[in-house]
């Protein structure tokens, strides 16, 4: 796409500034609106090219525009200014002419978030302002509207700052949990090794079983934290190979789910995807574990695999406690559990499921008709030929 052609042909007046507020580009619409010449603007500071009207002691165009541009450079966010009187010099004698503008200043950031340019767009609204008959009541309303719009903008800025602060805190929390999980791996490995050594010297001691179960539980929790950290940070690594999901599903079901009955339905034809066998096995394992956790031991879990068009569909259905349909999306958030009274865990399994499925180019959704009606989780992945 020819972006220079777009810039030159757009009917809106645009000026491009460096972070030092030096004019580095201007389009024909801006030259027409300001009666200026390109060679007279390029390389000049914007307030040198467009100073205040020296014959108007109340002129505040430069001050207001500078305040807006400073805010854009300080926050990295666009700033829309209210209608602003800003007289410009026209004609060979440099006579200033009254003009009214509606300006918007927008930062242009590079891939690292650094402001490289500021796009200054204006619309000449002089005729609109001049065509209105004087009306004291209208003028009071305009002043009130201006004040309220500035208050609203200030409130929006505070809200944006608060949102950014919350986002930073959330990211710091995620990094903290990932760091904790990483640091726990070594002592857990040492504990497991010590338990294995003790098992060779002290045979069938009840404490060894307790130690083994607890170390296994801690290892699973640590693994969940690490995987969740990778999902949040976008650091999941995949080793994708062509694979038939039928074999992976059969293996996962054959491994068992806490002694539960799992019914399996797979097609006769291959269901081939390009995926990481270990990670996709983790997806099904987490879904089966979730189904077992939130359903009674005497109820069956159903696993189905099929193909619809160019998509593979994997479903896990349970007859458990279900959930409010409105909460379906929140189930995939970190540290979310349907019911605190059920089996423990950190509430990270479904977060990891969605993260793994997404990096495979797929989707996962949850459905329930309501509490007590069971749940269905559907994973969709792109098929390969």
Buried (B, 14 or more C-beta within 10 A) or exposed (E): EEEEEEBBEBEEBBBBBBBEBBBEBBBBBBBEBBEBEEEEBBEEBBBEBBBBBEEEEEBEBBEBBEEBBEBBBEBEBBBEBBBBBBBBBBEEEEEBEEBBBBBBBBBEEEEEEEBEBBBBBBBBBBEEBEEEEEEEEEEEEBEEEEEEEEEEBEEEBEEEEEEEEEEEEEEEEBEEBBEEBEEBEEEBEEBBEEBEEBBEEEEEEEEBEEBBEEBEEBBBBBBBBBBBBBBBEEEBEBEBEEBBBBEBBBEBBEEEBEEBEBEBEBEEEBBBBBBBBEBBBBBBBBBBBBBBBBBEEEBEBBBBBBBEEEBBBBBBBBBBBBBEEEEBEEBBEBEBBBEEEEEEBBBBBBBBBBBBBBBBEBEBBBBBEEEEBBBBBBBBBEBEE
